[in-house]
């Protein structure tokens, strides 16, 4: 497990625009007693811990100026537990529904790559959409082991890199709720741009820290998490796509559909009270009720131009 006390020797500049102009956003809040194998797992019970966070006054990105190293992050994610197959499948359905209208603008059907694929619930849908090769990239061994055998063969273990895709020409690269976790989101978007074929598409879902629900909850929002090295707003994510060279950039708020049980887990109520409420809904048979909510997540889509900008 990662040492959350580890600090970079120097503060990083804003990982989107490179500015060193920032203001305070949140103090570091880490309780070592809460750290477990699930701290770097997906869709866990919120711990409401965070690194020291600042807000860039130029592009509006909220980010940790002294995050753990890339090597520590790789170790943390590769060793993380996985117990969210049901929620992962529900999330994949929401992302597929949001992305589907854009696929007509994706010129080719060569390779589709899902970065941060987890146990691979989105991969069968990408196969159905006619992509000749479908690849999921996932650093967590536990998540890969949880994948059904037919899907497991499409998963590649590790962090996103050119080396993992040497045999592929991506027409589509997508990454859902992953960009917040990367030590260099700008390098990720740039690498995706370089790997895509002309007219290829990058599709990303991120949290919007400026959405009404997240502003209302403040530091008790589930997006305030020690895993999140940066949090985006509409302005900061659009700035990143523009900077790299994507065109036809579109951004829209999306909804997610989960069981009521999972939504209740995300609330900032005390754990003992949440457990009693969930037990009550279990008793009356409503905990499996599917509920769609817009909680500040946004889909961003960009196209790599045929003739690149100079």
N, C-alpha and C positions, 0 to 999 in steps of 0.2 A: 504493500500500500504506500501511496505517495506521502512524502513528508510535507505536510502543509506549512511547516515553518520555514521551508527553504525559500530563499529570496534570490532574485537575479542580482548580479553585481551592480547593474545600472537600471534605471527606469527606462522602459521602452516608450518610444513616441507613440502617438495614436496609430494603431495598426491599419487604419483605413486611409487617412489623409497625410500622415506623417507629422502632424503638428505637435508641438510641445506645450501648447496653450490649453490648460484644462483647469477645472474647478472641482472641489471635493464633491463626491456623491455619497459614499458610504464608508464607514470605518470597517476594518477587518473584524469579522465575527466568526470565530472558530471555537467549537467546543470539542476537545479531543475525545470526550466520552461518547460523542455521537458518531465518530468516525468508524466505519465498518466496511465490509466487502461490498456494500451497496452504495457507498458514498459516490462512486463513479459509475453506477449502474443507471440504466435508463428507466424512466417512469417509476421512480422510487417514491417512498414516503418523503415529503419535503422535510429537510433538516433546518432550513432557514439559516444556513451559514453562508458566509461569503468572504472573498478576499477584499483587500482595500480597493475601492473603486473610485474612479474620477470620471468626469464628463468632458469630452473634447469640446471646446467652445467654437471650433471651426466647423466640424461636421456632425456634431451631436452624438457621437458614439460614447457609450458608457463602457469603460474598460478597466482592467486591472493593470496598473503600471509595472508591477513586479510579480508576474505569474511564475508558476513552476516551469522548469525547463521542459523542452520537447521530449527528452528522454524519460523524465519522470512521468509525464503525461501518458506516454506510450505504455509504460509499465503499469500505471494505475488502471488504464482502460483495458489492457490485455488481461489483467487479473480480476477485473470486476465481475461480480455475480450477475446472473440474469434470471428474472422470474416474471417477465412481463409479456409473455407470448400473446395473451388475450388482448391486452391494451395495444401491443404492437400491430396486431392484425386490424384492430379498429382504426388506429392511426393511419395505416396504409390505405384503408378504404377512403378516409377523408382526403388524403393527399392525392390519390388517384382521381377522385371526383373533381378536385380543384385543378389538377394539371391537365386533365383530358381535353378541355376546350382549346388548349394551346398546341397540342401535338400536330395539328394541321399545319402549323408554321415551322415545324421541324422537318427540314428538307429530306433528310435521308432516313433510312431504317437499318443502318449498320449496327453499331454497338450502342446499347443503353447501359449506363453505369449508375448504380445507386451507392452513394458514399455514406457510410454510417448505416449500413443496411440491416444491422441487428441480425435477427434470425431469418431475414429475407422475405417477409410477407409481401413486399411490393413486386418482387421479381416475377412471379407468375403473371401478374397483370401486364408487365412490360413485354413478356413473351407474347401474350394475347394481342398486343398492339403491333406486332409484326416485326420487332427488332430481331435481326439475324443472330446477334450475340447479346446475351444479358449477363451482366457481372455485378455482383454485390461486393463492396469492400467494407470490412468490419474488423476492428482491432481486438474485440473481445472473444476469446476462445470459448467462453461459456455460452455466448449468444450463438456462435456458429454451431456448437454441439447441440443446441436446442432446436436447430433447423431441421425440418423433415429431410430425409435422405435425398429425394430428387432435387431439392433446393440447395442442399449443402454443397453439391458439386459446382454450383454457380458462385459460391462465396470464396473470396480471397482474403486471407488474414493479413492485417497490417493497417498502417495509416496510408491515406491517399498519396500516391506517388506515380511518377511516370513509369518507373520500373515495373509496377504491378499491371500496367496496361500496354506493355510493349507490343503485344499481339493484337491490339484492338484499335479501331478508328471510331471514336465515339461520335454518334450523331446527337446523343442526349446524355448529359451528366446531370444528375439530380442529387440533392442532399437536403434532408429534412431534419431540422433541429440539431444540426451538427456544427454550423459555423460559429456558434457561441463557444464551443469547446476547444477551438483550435488556437494555438499560440500565435499563428500568423494567418488570419483569414484573408488578407490581401494576397499572400503568396498562393493560397488555395485557389482563389478565383482566377488569378493570373495563370496558374498551371492548367486549370480547367479550360480556360480560353485557348491556350496554346495546343492542348490535346484535341479539342473539338475540330471537326471538319468544317469548312466554310458553310454557313447557314446552319451550323449546329446550335443546339440550345442548352443553356444552363438554367436550371430551375432550382430554387432554394426556398425553403421555409424557415423563417426565424421568428423569434419573439419580438414584439414591438413594445419597448419599455414605455413608450409614450401613450399607449392605448389607455382608454379610461379605466378599465378594470385594474391594470397594473399601477397606474398612478394612484388610484383609490387605495389599494392595498399597501403601496409603498414597499418598505423592506420586509413586509409579511407576504409579499407575492411569491408564488412558487418559482418565479423566474430568478429570484435572488438566491443563488445557489453557488456553492464553492466550485462546482464544475464550470461555471460560466465565466470565461475570461473576458468576454465583451457582450454587450447587449445593444441591439440595433434599434434605430427609429427609421421612419420612412426616409428621412433625409440622409442618414448615414449609409443605409444599404444602397440607395440609388447612387450616392456619391461613389461607392466602391465599384459598382457595375460600370458607371460612366468612365471612371478613371482607367479601368482595364481595357476598355474599348468596345464593350457590348453596345448594340443598338436595339431599337424596338423594345426598349425596356418597359415592362408593365409590372405593376404592383397592385395586389388586391388583398383585402382582409379575407380570411377563410374561417370557417367553423370546423370544429372537431366533434365527433360523436363517440361518446364513451358510455359505459355502464354507469349508472348513478353511483354505484359503490366507489368507482375510481374518482369521480368528481369530488365526492365527499372526502376522500383521502387527501386531496390537494388543498383543502381549506386550511386556513391558519388557526383553526380551533385546537385546543389542547388534545393530545392523542387519546387520553382516556375518554373525553367527551365524544370525540369522533368515533371511537370504537362502539360506544353505546348507541349513537345515532345509526351507525351502519348495522349494528345488530338488530335494531328496531326495524329498519327497512328490510333486512333479511327475513325477519319474523313475519312481516306482512307481505312478503313476496315482491317487493319493488326494487330490490338492490340491483337486479339485472336489467332494469328499465333503461333503454337506450335514450340518451339525452344529447341533443346537439346544442352547443354553445359557441359563441364567438368570444374568445378569451384573449384577443390581441395577437394572434398568430397571423403572419402575412406571407403570401407567396410572391416571390420575385422571379421574373422570367426575362432573360436577355438572349439575343441572337448574335452569334459571331458573324460579322459582315463578310461577304465574298471578297470585296476589296477592302483591306484593312486600312484604318486611319494612319496617316503619317504625321 
